[in-house]
């Protein structure tokens, strides 16, 4: 027994401890802060983060045995002080897979909305519908999930954006592969709900497919001074695309064009910062989902003067291995009034990672 303990003592200093999946926010050596969500089920993916009126952050993601598995659920957590709560299961259905949640707090009606996709297990995206549930008490209790947009292939991903006229724009996509106008490929759609914001009813929305968005999905939209700018995931895994629009209801857009940034056919998300700059989180390559980077544009998306990796590998030692395979993907990002930029993303499909940085951290390394 003594010999065994001595050998174990020799080995332990060389064993890299796995980060604690306990939701606690801790400082990192690089000057950022991070936490790893408490995973409710085996697999976790595709997070969304939203700011509540009491100053807390709320997050949701999908979690289950694996993506598209029966019973894959939408789960929900809030940041209380320096710890994220244990995730609560909000929407789960046997025989079906729930994916890609989108949180939105409506400041007009004081409701927290949650949209997500639902499709039969292992059936892909082509027959998916968008479901909806809402909370009147910042996520303490929720309505029963109900089908919201049942057009086959409707799929959400990125955040809903307020408009200058008091309405909101919901960018999403369709994966039915049945629309000849888009070559039977995936395409982007913009939903608009006016100043009355009847968000919970599909009758309160107008939907506009985006011409020229063949194979462009998961649009992420920001509102600039008097215009819109939307970035797209590229199914062809070549570039992040972008399109500009000027109408209040987001009904008319320029033809999407490739940006200078690569895309690996994986999720991205952009947001507007208090500085007027745009922040974008993405994988800076055309294949694989490692590393994950964050960029800043100071000229409304024309160029990206600051780009820094949020995550590359899980340790310096493991990066020395031959072709390690990791996944850091599907980011969500927002900024709070204190200047902090909050990012969440898929961490190895094991959990969701939270990271807090600043614009200075991104551009100046501090």
C-alpha angles and dihedrals in degrees: 000000000000090000089052092050092049091051091048090051089054093051101042097072089060097049112099110226115233112237114262113257091210104116094244116142111229135176117257126215090246092062097259128109125232145178136185117224121238100254111227094195138016100273128039129186148150108031130195125199128200136178117238122212091247089062097256124125120235125199138186134184139159121265136176144110089310140323111302092010120141110271095019100162142205110238132191137209138172132208108240109185105307099344135072113224124243106275117258120212110240107168126022132151129180113238091022136083122222117204147164105028121200120199122202129173111210107214091192099057096021094235131137109222128199123193124183141162124255128191137156111281115275092003100115123226105297096092097034124130131198117247129196141204132167143201131213095192105053094270103316091115132011141201119248112276112258134185108262110172112018099179102131112260098019107152131173128203117148136052131286113244128212117235130219091249092059096261131108136237122217113196114199139138144237123234101179094114089212105100110102091196087071098039089259089291133125114281141182127257132191120211119200127195116185131228092292087062100206085180100159094057121067087214088070092065139078116207125208122185112216114241113228094023096117108151091004114119145162096040116205114202134198127185114228125186099297102345146056130243121194129187123203139205110237117226088201090061097231114104144357103249128212137199133186127217134181108187117104091231094048091238100133125051140169117250108277113255131191117263126212089261122095124230130204096200090267135117126289134179133198133191138178118251128214088251089063090249122126122239119204129183117201146135105268097218142060098245136033127023100251125117111036115201140191122214138190126212117196095182103056096274099313093114139002111228096175126044124162132170115250092190135003115172121328099268140002090247095054092049087067090065117101110269100334113202115222135155125219107160153126098056130194123196142184139156128232127212093263089065095253116143112214120203130180126185145161112281112204088316085278097099144332118273124213120206128182120201139148134235088252089054090054098045103030104024095245 
